[in-house]
C-alpha cells in the first residue's frame, strides 16, 4: 500500500496556554457577575479558545465581542489578539482568504507596537494556514521567525510556545518525509514538554511520532503513540487531531497487522468526526484513508467511491489530488473498468506533472532567494533539504508513473515491451530537460539580479557625483556672491566717496562738472548691477527667507512674470531650495530670452510629500523631441535627477511651453 502524506489540522495556532474551563460556566460568569474590562476580555478569550476547533462559528461570535470591547478600551494588543483568534476560527471553517487577511492585520499591529510575544504568536498562526495550504517552506519560515523570538525570552509560557513550534516543525518535516528532521524537532519538543509537565502539547508529539514510526514500519511503536494521541485529544476535545490520529491508526492496523476490522472501525470513526467538523482539509484526508482501507481489503468498488468523495470535495489541491486519483486508478484496474482507469491514469499523469513543475519551479526559486538572505546554519540546512526533496520528487514522480503504467497494461507487456521502453526513456529525457531548463533559468535570474545591482550601484555613484558637483557649484556661487557684494561692491562705494571728497566743484568748469556727475552715476549703476549679479548668484532672500520669497522676488523683477504659491509655508532642505531656485531662474530666463513670451506664470506647490515647480509661457514653443543641450534643459535635468525627481515638458511650435518639476519632499 502506498505511503500517504497526511498532515493533521496541526495545532500550529500556538496552543493557547490558558487552563481549559467549561464554556458554560464561563458564559454564566459573564451573564451573572459584574466584571472589569480585563476580566471580561480574559473570559471572552477562554470561551473563544474552547469553541475554536469544535464550533468555529461560536468562536468567531465571542472573538467579535472581545474585539468590540478592545476597540472601546483602545487596547491595541487586545485588538491584535482578537483578530488572530478570528483568523484561526475562519481557518477552521476553511475560509482561508479571510483568515490570512485577519492574521496580517493582527501582525501589523504587533510589529508597529513592538509587541514581540504577540508578533511571534501571529507568526505561528500564519504558519498554520500556509502549512494547511501545502506551502511548507513559507510555513517553516514563519515558524522559525516565531521560534527566534521565543528563544530570546525565557519564562515558562515562552518555553511552552517553543515546544509548540518545535512540534509543528516536526509535523511539517514528517509530511515532507524528512523523517530525520521530524524526529529531531519532535524530540526537542518532548524534552520541553516533560520538563514543564505540558500534557496538552503531547497530543501532537505523540501523533507525529506515531506517524513517523508507521512510515518506518515500526508498527508496535506507532500503535502505542497513536493510542496515546487519541486518548489525550479526547480529554482536551481536540476533534481535528483526534480525526487525524484515528486515520493514522487505521493505516497502522491495515498495513502492519492486516487487522482490517479495526482498520475500518478507526477509519469510519475518523470520517464521522471530520464530517461533524465540516473542515474540507480534514474531510479529504478521512475519505482518502477510508479508501485505502477498502483497497487493502480488495473492496475496490467501495474504495473507488470513497476516493471519489475526496475528489469531489477539492480536486485542485496538488497535495491531495495525485493520491486520490491513484486510488481511483487502482480500484478501476481491479474492477476491469479499463476506459475509466485509463482516463483517470492520464489525469493522474497531468496532476503529477503539474505538481512537479509547480513545486520545482516556485519552491526552488524561493529557496535560491532565501539562500542569499538567510545566514543561520539551521535555516540553510532546512532549505537545502527542502530543495533536494523537490528535486527528488520529480524523479519519484517518473518512477510512480512507470509503475502505474505497468499495472494498468500488465496483460499486454510482452507485446508492447519495446514501445514501453522507448516511452520510459523519453519520459526520463523530458524530466532531465525540465531539470536542466530550471537550472538554466535560475542561473539567468542570478545573472539578471547581479546586472541590476551593478546598474543600481552605477546610478547611485552618478547621483552622488552629481550631488557633489551641485554642492560645489552652490558653494562657489555663494563665495562669488559674497566676494562681489562685500568685496568689489564695497570697494566701488569707497571709490565714489573718495572721488567726492577729492574733487572740488568750484575749480571745475560746468562741462567738467557734468562729466564728473555722469561718471558718478555710472559708478552707482555699476554698484547696483554688481549687487544684482551677486544676488542672482546666491540670493540673500533664499538663505534668509527660503524658496517661496526668493522666487517671488525674482519674478517681481521680471516684466510679465507672475508668481503663485500653494501649500505649506515650510522651509525645505537648503540644497533642495538652491536646486529649485536655479531651475526656476533658468526656466524663466529661457522663456524671456528664447520664447519671446509676453506672459510667464510660475507656480510653486509644497505639500507633505511633494514639491512641484511649474513654469508656463505663451511663447513660440518648440518640439521637445528635437531640443538641443544648448537650451539649458540638460542642466535642469541633471539638477533634478540628483534628487530622483521628474521633469515633464509640454510644448509645441506656436503653442507655448509648460515645464513641470516634481521632487519628493523629504522634510515632510
C-alpha positions in Angstrom: 0.0 0.0 0.0 1.4 3.4 -0.9 2.5 5.8 1.7 0.1 8.7 2.4 1.3 12.2 3.2 -1.3 13.3 5.9 -0.7 16.3 8.0 -3.3 16.9 10.7 -5.0 20.2 11.2 -1.9 21.0 13.2 -2.0 22.9 16.4 0.1 25.5 14.8 -2.2 28.1 16.3 0.2 28.1 19.3 -2.0 26.0 21.7 -3.5 28.7 23.9 -1.9 28.5 27.3 -4.9 29.2 29.5 -6.3 26.4 31.6 -9.3 24.7 30.0 -12.6 25.6 31.8 -16.1 24.5 30.9 -17.6 27.0 28.5 -21.0 27.0 30.1 -19.6 28.1 33.5 -17.6 30.9 31.8 -20.7 32.1 30.0 -22.6 32.0 33.3 -19.9 34.2 34.9 -20.3 36.8 32.1 -24.1 36.9 32.5 -24.3 36.9 36.3 -21.3 38.8 37.6 -20.0 42.3 37.4 -16.6 42.2 35.8 -13.8 44.6 34.9 -12.8 45.0 31.3 -9.7 42.9 31.7 -11.7 40.1 33.3 -14.3 40.2 30.5 -11.6 40.1 27.9 -9.9 37.1 29.5 -13.2 35.2 29.7 -14.1 36.0 26.1 -10.7 34.6 25.0 -11.1 31.4 27.0 -14.6 30.8 25.6 -13.3 31.5 22.1 -10.5 29.0 22.5 -12.9 26.4 23.9 -15.0 26.6 20.8 -12.2 27.1 18.3 -11.9 23.6 17.0 -15.4 22.2 17.7 -17.6 25.2 16.9 -15.8 27.8 14.9 -18.9 30.0 14.4 -19.3 30.4 18.2 -15.6 31.1 18.5 -16.0 33.9 15.9 -19.0 35.3 17.8 -17.1 35.6 21.1 -14.0 36.9 19.4 -16.1 39.7 17.9 -17.4 40.6 21.3 -13.9 40.7 22.6 -13.0 42.9 19.6 -15.8 45.4 20.4 -14.6 45.6 24.0 -11.0 46.1 22.8 -11.9 49.0 20.5 -13.9 50.6 23.3 -10.9 50.4 25.6 -8.5 51.4 22.8 -6.2 48.4 23.6 -4.1 47.7 20.5 -2.7 44.4 21.9 -6.2 43.2 22.6 -7.3 44.1 19.1 -4.4 42.1 17.7 -5.3 39.1 19.8 -8.9 39.2 18.7 -8.0 39.4 15.0 -5.7 36.4 15.5 -8.5 34.4 17.1 -11.0 35.3 14.4 -8.4 34.3 11.7 -7.9 30.9 13.4 -11.7 30.3 13.5 -12.1 31.2 9.8 -9.2 28.8 9.1 -11.0 26.0 10.9 -14.0 26.8 8.7 -11.9 26.5 5.6 -12.2 30.2 4.7 -8.5 30.8 4.1 -8.6 34.2 2.3 -10.5 35.7 5.2 -8.2 34.0 7.7 -4.9 35.4 6.2 -6.4 38.9 5.9 -7.1 38.8 9.7 -3.7 37.3 10.5 -1.9 40.1 8.6 -3.9 42.8 10.4 -3.0 41.2 13.7 0.6 41.0 12.7 0.8 44.6 11.5 -0.4 45.9 14.9 2.1 43.7 16.8 5.0 44.8 14.7 4.0 48.5 14.8 3.6 48.5 18.6 6.7 46.3 19.0 4.9 43.6 21.0 7.3 40.8 20.3 5.4 37.9 22.0 2.2 38.8 20.1 4.2 39.1 16.9 5.6 35.5 17.5 2.1 34.3 18.3 0.7 35.6 15.0 3.7 34.2 13.1 2.7 30.7 14.3 -1.0 31.3 13.3 0.1 32.3 9.8 2.4 29.2 9.6 -0.6 27.0 10.4 -2.5 28.4 7.5 0.3 28.0 5.0 1.0 24.5 6.2 -2.6 23.6 5.5 -2.3 25.1 2.1 0.7 22.9 1.3 3.2 25.9 1.3 5.7 24.1 3.6 8.7 26.4 3.1 6.6 29.5 3.9 5.2 27.8 7.0 8.7 26.8 8.1 9.9 30.4 7.6 7.2 31.8 9.8 7.7 29.1 12.5 11.5 29.9 12.6 10.7 33.6 13.0 8.5 32.9 15.9 11.0 30.4 17.5 13.8 33.0 17.3 11.6 35.5 19.3 10.6 33.0 21.9 14.2 31.7 22.4 15.2 35.3 23.4 12.5 35.1 26.2 12.9 32.6 29.0 9.7 32.4 31.1 7.5 29.3 31.3 4.9 30.4 28.8 7.7 31.2 26.2 9.2 27.7 26.7 5.7 26.2 26.2 5.4 28.1 22.9 8.9 26.8 21.9 7.5 23.3 22.4 4.5 24.1 20.2 6.7 25.4 17.4 9.2 22.6 17.6 6.3 20.1 17.5 4.9 21.7 14.4 8.2 21.9 12.6 8.4 18.1 13.2 4.9 17.7 11.7 5.8 19.6 8.6 9.0 17.7 8.0 7.2 14.5 8.6 4.7 15.5 5.9 7.7 16.1 3.6 9.0 12.7 4.5 12.1 14.3 6.0 12.0 11.9 9.0 15.4 12.7 10.4 14.5 16.4 10.9 11.0 15.5 12.0 12.4 13.3 14.8 14.9 16.0 15.7 12.3 18.6 16.3 9.8 16.2 17.9 12.4 15.0 20.5 13.3 18.6 21.3 9.7 19.4 21.9 9.2 16.3 24.1 12.1 17.3 26.3 10.5 20.7 27.0 7.0 19.1 27.4 8.4 16.7 30.0 10.3 19.5 31.8 7.2 21.7 32.1 4.7 18.8 32.5 3.0 20.2 29.4 0.5 17.4 28.7 -1.5 19.4 26.1 1.3 19.6 23.5 2.0 15.9 23.8 -1.1 15.2 21.7 0.7 16.4 18.5 4.1 15.0 19.6 2.6 11.5 20.1 0.6 11.9 16.8 3.8 12.9 14.9 6.0 10.2 16.4 3.3 7.6 15.7 3.1 8.7 12.0 6.8 8.6 11.6 7.1 5.1 13.1 4.3 4.0 10.7 6.3 5.3 7.8 9.4 3.5 9.1 7.2 0.3 9.5 7.8 0.2 13.3 4.1 -0.6 13.8 4.2 -1.6 17.5 5.7 1.8 18.4 3.4 3.6 16.0 0.3 1.9 17.6 1.4 2.9 21.1 1.9 6.6 20.2 -1.3 7.0 18.2 -3.4 5.4 21.0 -1.8 8.0 23.4 -2.6 10.8 21.0 -6.2 9.7 20.7 -6.7 9.4 24.4 -5.3 13.0 25.0 -7.2 14.5 22.1 -10.5 13.1 23.6 -9.6 14.6 27.0 -8.9 18.0 25.5 -11.8 17.8 22.9 -9.4 18.4 20.0 -11.5 16.9 17.3 -9.1 17.7 14.4 -6.2 15.8 15.9 -8.5 13.0 17.1 -9.7 12.5 13.5 -6.1 12.6 12.2 -4.8 10.1 14.8 -7.7 7.7 14.2 -6.9 7.8 10.5 -3.3 7.1 11.1 -4.3 4.2 13.5 -6.5 2.7 10.7 -3.5 2.6 8.4 -1.3 1.0 11.1 -3.9 -1.8 11.6 -4.2 -2.3 7.8 -0.6 -2.1 6.9 1.2 -3.5 9.9 -1.3 -6.1 11.3 -3.7 -6.9 8.4 -6.4 -6.2 11.0 -9.0 -4.9 8.6 -11.8 -4.9 11.1 -10.2 -2.5 13.4 -8.8 -0.5 10.5 -12.3 0.0 9.1 -13.7 0.9 12.5 -11.0 3.6 13.0 -11.3 5.0 9.5 -15.1 5.4 9.9 -14.6 7.0 13.3 -12.2 9.5 11.7 -14.7 10.2 9.0 -17.5 10.8 11.4 -15.5 13.4 13.4 -14.4 15.1 10.1 -18.0 15.2 8.9 -19.1 16.9 12.2 -16.3 19.4 11.9 -17.1 20.0 8.2 -13.5 21.1 7.6 -12.6 20.3 3.9 -9.0 19.7 4.8 -9.8 17.1 7.4 -12.7 15.6 5.4 -10.5 14.9 2.3 -7.9 13.1 4.4 -10.6 11.0 6.2 -12.1 9.9 2.9 -8.7 9.0 1.4 -7.8 6.9 4.4 -11.1 5.0 4.2 -10.4 4.4 0.5 -7.0 3.0 1.4 -8.6 0.7 4.0 -11.2 -0.6 1.5 -8.5 -1.2 -1.2 -6.4 -3.2 1.3 -9.4 -5.5 1.8 -9.8 -5.7 -2.0 -13.2 -3.9 -1.8 -12.4 -1.9 -4.9 -15.9 -0.6 -5.6 -16.1 0.9 -2.1 -12.5 2.2 -2.4 -13.4 4.0 -5.6 -16.5 5.6 -4.1 -14.5 6.8 -1.0 -11.7 8.3 -3.2 -14.3 9.9 -5.5 -15.9 11.6 -2.4 -12.5 13.1 -1.5 -12.0 14.2 -5.1 -15.4 15.9 -5.1 -14.5 18.0 -2.0 -11.4 19.5 -3.6 -9.9 18.4 -6.9 -7.5 21.4 -7.1 -5.2 20.6 -4.2 -1.9 19.4 -5.6 -1.0 17.9 -2.2 -4.1 15.7 -2.2 -5.2 15.1 -5.8 -2.4 12.7 -7.0 -3.1 10.2 -4.3 -6.9 10.4 -4.7 -6.6 9.7 -8.4 -4.1 6.9 -7.7 -6.7 5.2 -5.5 -9.3 5.6 -8.3 -6.9 4.2 -10.9 -6.0 1.1 -8.8 -9.7 0.5 -8.0 -10.8 0.6 -11.6 -8.0 -1.6 -12.8 -9.1 -4.3 -10.4 -12.8 -3.7 -11.3 -11.9 -4.2 -15.0 -13.1 -0.6 -16.0 -10.3 -0.1 -18.5 -11.6 3.1 -20.1 -12.3 4.8 -16.7 -8.9 3.6 -15.4 -7.1 4.9 -18.5 -8.9 8.3 -18.2 -8.0 8.5 -14.6 -4.5 7.5 -15.2 -3.9 10.2 -17.8 -5.4 12.7 -15.3 -3.0 11.2 -12.8 -0.1 12.0 -15.1 -1.3 15.5 -15.7 -1.7 16.2 -12.0 1.7 14.8 -11.1 3.4 16.8 -13.9 1.6 19.9 -12.7 2.6 19.3 -9.1 6.2 18.5 -10.0 6.6 21.5 -12.3 4.9 24.0 -10.0 6.8 22.8 -6.9 10.1 22.5 -8.6 9.9 26.0 -10.2 8.3 28.0 -7.5 9.9 26.4 -4.5 13.5 26.0 -5.9 13.3 29.7 -6.9 12.1 30.5 -3.4 15.0 28.5 -1.9 17.6 30.3 -4.0 16.4 33.7 -2.7 16.4 32.5 0.9 20.0 31.2 0.5 21.1 34.7 -0.3 19.3 36.4 2.6 19.4 33.8 5.4 22.7 33.0 7.1 21.8 30.8 10.0 23.0 27.2 9.6 19.8 25.6 10.7 17.8 27.6 8.2 20.2 26.9 5.4 20.3 23.2 6.2 16.5 23.1 6.2 16.2 24.9 2.9 18.8 22.6 1.3 16.9 19.6 2.4 13.7 21.1 1.0 15.4 21.8 -2.3 16.7 18.2 -2.5 13.2 16.9 -1.6 11.6 18.7 -4.5 14.3 17.7 -7.0 13.9 14.0 -6.0 10.1 14.4 -6.1 10.4 14.8 -9.9 12.4 11.5 -10.1 9.9 9.8 -7.8 7.1 11.0 -10.0 8.6 9.4 -13.0 9.0 6.1 -11.1 5.4 6.2 -9.9 4.2 6.9 -13.4 6.1 4.0 -14.8 4.8 1.7 -12.1 1.2 2.8 -12.7 1.6 2.3 -16.4 2.9 -1.2 -15.8 0.0 -2.1 -13.5 -2.6 -0.8 -16.0 -1.3 -2.6 -19.0 0.4 -5.7 -17.4 -1.5 -8.2 -19.6 0.0 -6.7 -22.7 3.5 -6.0 -21.5 5.1 -8.8 -23.6 3.6 -7.4 -26.9 4.5 -3.8 -26.2 7.8 -4.1 -24.3 9.9 -2.3 -26.9 7.4 0.6 -27.1 7.2 0.8 -23.3 11.0 1.0 -23.0 11.1 3.8 -25.6 8.4 5.7 -23.7 10.3 5.3 -20.5 13.4 6.7 -22.0 11.5 9.6 -23.4 9.9 10.4 -20.1 13.3 10.3 -18.4 14.8 12.6 -21.1 12.0 15.0 -20.7 12.5 15.2 -16.9 16.2 15.7 -17.4 15.5 18.5 -19.9 13.0 20.1 -17.5 15.5 20.0 -14.6 18.3 21.4 -16.9 15.9 24.2 -18.0 15.1 25.0 -14.4 18.7 25.2 -13.5 19.4 27.4 -16.5 16.5 29.8 -15.6 17.9 30.0 -12.0 21.3 30.9 -13.4 19.8 33.5 -15.7 17.9 35.0 -12.8 21.1 35.2 -10.7 22.8 37.0 -13.6 20.0 39.4 -14.0 20.0 40.3 -10.3 23.8 40.8 -10.5 23.4 43.1 -13.5 20.6 45.1 -11.9 22.7 45.5 -8.8 25.7 46.8 -10.9 23.4 49.2 -12.7 21.9 50.4 -9.4 25.4 51.0 -8.0 26.5 52.9 -11.1 23.3 55.0 -10.9 23.9 55.8 -7.2 27.5 56.6 -8.0 26.4 59.1 -10.7 23.8 60.6 -8.3 26.5 61.1 -5.6 28.9 62.7 -8.2 26.1 65.0 -9.5 25.1 66.0 -6.0 28.8 66.8 -5.2 29.0 68.9 -8.3 25.8 70.8 -7.4 27.1 71.3 -3.8 30.3 72.6 -5.2 28.5 74.9 -7.6 26.3 76.2 -4.8 29.3 76.8 -2.5 31.2 78.6 -5.3 28.2 80.8 -6.2 27.8 81.7 -2.5 31.5 82.6 -2.3 31.4 84.7 -5.5 28.3 86.4 -4.4 29.9 87.4 -1.0 33.1 88.5 -2.7 31.3 90.6 -5.3 28.8 92.1 -2.8 31.1 92.5 0.2 34.4 93.0 -1.6 34.1 94.6 -5.0 30.8 96.3 -4.2 32.3 97.9 -1.1 35.4 99.0 -2.9 33.3 100.8 -5.6 31.3 102.6 -2.9 34.6 103.7 -1.2 35.9 104.9 -4.6 32.7 107.1 -5.0 33.1 108.6 -1.6 36.8 109.3 -2.1 36.1 111.0 -5.5 33.6 113.3 -4.0 36.0 114.4 -1.3 38.9 114.9 -3.6 37.1 116.8 -6.4 36.3 120.5 -5.7 33.4 121.5 -7.8 34.4 125.1 -7.5 37.5 124.7 -9.6 35.8 122.6 -12.3 34.2 124.1 -15.2 30.5 123.5 -15.8 31.3 120.9 -18.6 33.7 119.1 -16.4 31.1 119.0 -13.6 28.6 117.4 -15.8 31.1 114.8 -16.9 32.0 114.1 -13.3 28.4 113.7 -12.2 27.8 111.4 -15.1 30.8 109.3 -14.0 29.3 109.1 -10.5 26.0 108.0 -12.0 27.8 105.2 -13.9 29.6 104.2 -10.7 26.2 104.0 -8.9 24.8 101.9 -11.8 27.9 99.6 -11.6 27.3 99.1 -7.9 23.6 98.3 -8.5 24.4 95.9 -11.3 27.2 94.3 -9.2 24.7 93.7 -6.4 22.2 92.4 -8.9 24.7 89.8 -10.2 25.7 88.9 -6.7 22.0 88.5 -5.8 21.3 86.1 -8.7 24.4 84.1 -8.0 23.1 83.4 -4.5 20.1 85.5 -3.4 20.2 86.7 0.2 16.5 86.1 0.4 16.9 82.4 -0.4 19.3 82.0 2.6 17.2 84.1 5.0 13.6 83.5 4.0 13.5 80.4 1.8 12.4 79.3 -1.6 9.0 81.0 -1.9 10.2 84.5 -1.1 13.3 84.3 -3.3 11.4 83.1 -6.4 8.7 85.7 -5.7 11.3 88.5 -5.6 12.9 87.2 -8.8 9.6 87.1 -10.6 8.7 90.6 -9.4 11.9 91.8 -11.1 10.9 90.2 -14.5 8.3 92.1 -16.6 5.2 90.0 -17.4 6.2 87.3 -14.9 3.5 86.2 -12.4 4.2 84.0 -9.3 1.7 81.8 -7.5 2.3 79.7 -4.3 0.3 76.8 -2.8 0.8 74.6 0.2 2.7 74.7 3.5 4.9 77.6 4.2 7.8 75.5 5.4 11.5 75.6 4.7 12.9 72.8 2.6 16.4 71.2 2.7 18.8 74.1 1.9 20.4 72.2 -1.1 17.0 71.4 -2.5 15.9 75.1 -2.2 19.0 76.1 -4.2 18.3 73.5 -6.9 14.7 74.6 -7.3 15.6 78.3 -7.4 18.2 77.6 -10.1 15.7 75.7 -12.1 13.1 78.5 -11.8 15.8 81.0 -12.7 16.9 79.0 -15.8 13.3 78.3 -17.0 12.1 82.0 -16.7 15.3 83.2 -18.4 14.7 80.7 -21.2 11.1 82.0 -21.6 12.3 85.6 -21.8 15.4 85.0 -23.9 14.3 82.4 -26.4 10.5 82.1 -26.3 9.6 85.7 -26.9 6.9 85.2 -24.2 4.7 88.1 -23.1 3.2 86.2 -20.2 5.1 83.9 -17.8 3.3 82.0 -15.0 5.4 80.5 -12.2 3.7 78.1 -9.8 5.3 76.6 -6.7 3.4 74.0 -4.6 4.8 72.4 -1.4 2.8 69.7 0.5 3.7 67.0 3.0 5.0 64.6 0.3 5.9 66.5 -2.8 7.5 69.8 -4.1 6.2 70.9 -7.6 7.6 73.8 -9.7 5.8 74.7 -12.9 6.8 77.5 -15.4 4.3 78.2 -18.2 4.7 80.8 -21.0 2.8 81.8 -24.1 5.9 82.0 -26.3 6.9 80.4 -29.6 7.2 76.9 -28.1 9.4 74.1 -29.5 9.5 70.4 -30.3 10.7 68.6 -27.1 12.0 65.7 -29.2 14.3 68.0 -31.1 15.5 70.1 -28.2 19.3 70.5 -28.0 21.6 70.7 -25.0 22.2 74.4 -25.7 18.8 75.2 -24.3 19.9 74.7 -20.7 17.4 71.9 -20.1 20.1 69.4 -19.7 21.4 71.5 -16.8 18.0 71.4 -15.2 17.5 67.7 -15.8 20.9 67.0 -14.1 19.9 69.0 -11.0 16.5 67.3 -10.8 18.0 63.8 -11.3 20.3 64.4 -8.3 17.2 64.3 -6.2 15.5 61.5 -8.0 13.0 64.0 -9.3 11.0 64.1 -12.5 10.8 66.8 -15.2 7.9 66.9 -17.7 7.9 69.1 -20.8 4.7 70.0 -22.7 5.4 72.2 -25.7 4.8 72.6 -29.5 5.7 75.2 -32.1 3.5 78.3 -31.6 1.7 76.6 -28.7 3.7 78.0 -25.8 5.6 75.8 -23.2 4.9 74.3 -19.8 7.7 72.6 -17.9 6.9 70.9 -14.5 9.4 69.6 -12.0 8.4 67.2 -9.2 10.7 66.2 -6.3 9.9 64.2 -3.2 9.7 66.4 0.0 11.9 64.5 2.4 11.5 67.2 5.1 7.7 66.5 5.4 
